[in-house]
Amino acid sequence: MTPRTYLLAGCTSGMGLATLRLLHAEGHRIIAAVRNAEPLSAFAGVERIPFEAENEDLVLELPESIDGIVYFPGTITLKPFRGLKETDFRRDLEVNFLGATRFIRAALPALQTSGRGAIVLFSSVAAQTGMPFHTSIAAAKGAVEGFARALAAELAPGIRVNCIAPSLTETRLASHLLDSDSKREASRQRHPAKRIGDPAETAQLVRLLLSEEAGFITGQVLPIDGGLSSLRLFQERV
């Protein structure tokens, strides 16, 4: 496998760290755009640059050419609509959507130089499947999905753009949703696969979308959700 250069934003935990670990093990050059680089100290050779998703004047110090970028920063704001404030909606949009647009804008010149670039963004199962208490995050992730499709059309054929829509996954961000046995069991039962997502599985999908093996895939929103968005299981009556 030919080593490539990848830029990852927000890759110090969860799906981002699992992806960094996978790509690093394969010998790729990794540039980590992060707020706190300390969690990455064990990964020799990983380059670190400062990144703040809410920085409106974002500038990244990058090499001349980059083969792929992934934007991992996200939020999970689960509240009844009546309990949400405008600041909740604004923060979800800032981190999930506007932060992604700033990141891509800063990296696009280097990505275009590659001539074979790929962009991977993250949505949520809640963007296309209505769920109570998800109005703010579903709106922000819906913006990401629409943006990804439009950007894929605009940047074709040189740069592919795809979006991953996971369901609940074992990450630090989702830890408050899995902090009791009852919550874990309810989450397992909610999914047709009867389990919670594994960050390593998501990392494998990211790797595929970055690679030339996915050269015919662009403008897609790919669910990795244990069947939650598409399957309904019914108990057979006896």
N, C-alpha and C positions, 0 to 999 in steps of 0.2 A: 504493500500500500504506500502510495506517495504521500509524504507528510504535507499537511496543509496548514494554513494559518487561520485560526478562529478567534473571534472576539466575543467574549461572554460577559453579559452584564448581570450583576447580582447572583454570583455563583458560589456563595460561601456556605450554603446549606441546601437541604432538600434536593429538588430536581436539578437545580443548577450545579450543586456540588457533585451529584451523581454523574452528570454529564461531563463536567471537568475531569473527574476521575477516569471516566471511560476514554475520552479523547486523549488525555495525557498518557494513559497506558499504551495507546496506539502510536505514540511518538509524534503527535501533532504539536505545532507551536500554539500555545494558548496565551492570549492576552486577557486578563481578568479585570474588568472595570467594576470596582467595588468600593463600598464605603469604608469597610474595615478589612484589611488584607491579612490580619493575623491568622484566621482559620485556614489560610492557604499556605502557611509556612512549611508544611510537610511535603509540598509538591515542588520538587527541584525543577528549575527552569521555567516555571510559570511566571510570566511577566504581569506586574500589577500596576494599574493606573487608577487614579481617584475618579469616582463617579457618584453623582447625586441625581436621582431621577427627577427631582423637582427644581433643578438648576436651569433656569430659562436661558442662560448664556453658556450652555455646555460646550466645551471644547475638549477634544480628546487627542492626546499625542499618540499617533498611530504610525505604523510602517506604511510604505507607499502602496502596498497591495495586501488585501485581506480576502480570504476565500469564503468566509461565512460568518454571520453574526447571529447571536441568540439573545433575546431579552427576557430575563427571568423575573425581575421585580414584580411583586403583586401584593394585593391586599385581600382579606376576607372580612367584609363588613356584613354581618348578618343581624339585622334588626327589623322589627315591624316598620312598615312605611311611616306610620304616625310618629315613630320614635326617631326617625332620621332627621338630621339637620342638614342645611345646605353645605356645611363644612364636610360632612360625611361624603356627599356626592362629589364635591370638589376634590377631596383627597383621593377617592377611588379613581376619578378621571385623571388626576395628576400623575399618580404612580403607574397605573395600568396602561393608560392610553397616551397621554401627552409625553410622559417619560419615554415611551417607546418611539414616538415621532422625533424627539430630540436626539435620542441615541442613534437612530437610523440616519438622520440628517448629518450628524457629526461623522458617521462612519462611511457614508455613501461614496465619497470620492475614492477611498481606498478599495471599497468593494467593487466599484465599476472598473477600476484598473485591472482587477483579477480577470475579468472576462468570463467568469464561470461562477459568479457569486450566488449565495443562498442566504435568505433571511428566515428565521424561525421566531414566531411570536407565540404568546400564550393567551388563550381565552379560558372558558370554563364551561362545564356542562350546563350551567345555569343560564347561559346566554341564549340557548335555543330550547331549553326545557324549563317551562315556568315552575318556579319553586317559591313557596312563601318565605319571606324575610330576606330575599335576595335582590330586591329592587335596585339597590345602589350598585352592587358589584355586577349584576347582570347588565345594567345599562352601560357601565364602563367596558365590560368585556364585549358587549355587542358592538361598541364603537371600534374595538380592536379588530373584530372579525370583518366589519365593513371596510375598514382601512386596509387590512391585509389583502382583500380581494382587489380593491381598486389599485393598490400599489403594485400588485402582481401584474395587472394589466398594463400599468404605466411603465414598468421596468422590463417587461418581456421584450426580447427573448434572453437578454444577457444575465438577468438576475431573477432567480426564483424566490417567491414569497409564499410561505405556508404558515398555518396556525394550528396549534395543538390545543384541544379542549379537554382537559382532564376532569375527572370527578375527584372526590375526597381521596387524598394521598397522604401517606405517612411522612409529613414534613413538620418542621418547627412552626411554620405559619399556621398549620391546621391543628396544632397540638391541643388547643383549647376545646376543639370539637371531639377530641378523643381522650379526654383526661379522666374517664371513668369506664368501668366495665360495661355499664348500661349504655353509654354513648357508643362505645365500640361495637357492641352487639347490634344496636339499632342501625348503625351505619353499614355493617355487614349485611344485614337482612334487607336493607333498602336496595342493594345492588344484585342484579341477577347472578353475577359471579360469586356472590356471597362472601366477599372479602373487600378489604380496603386496598387502594392502589399502592404500588411499590415505586419509589423514585427511580430505581434502576431500570424498570420497564420503560418509563418515560424517557430516560436517557437514551435508550436504544432507538426509540423513535426519532429523537432529535438527531442522533448520529446519522440515521438513514436519510433524513430530510436534508442534512448538510452535504451528504455525499453525492457523487456522480451517479450512484445507483438509483437515485431519485430524480434523475435528470428530466423525466417526463411528468413530474408532479409539481404543479404550481397553482396558486390561487385556491388552495384547499383548506378547509377546516377539518382536522382529523380528530375524532373523539378517542380518548383512551379512558374509558369510564365504566368498565365492567358491565357494559350493556345497559346502563341506566337510561341513556337518552333514546334507545331504540327498542328495548325489549320490555314486555309485560308478562310476568309469569303468573299463572292462575293455578290454584290447587284443584286437582280433579276431584269431583264429588264422587263419593263411594255409595 
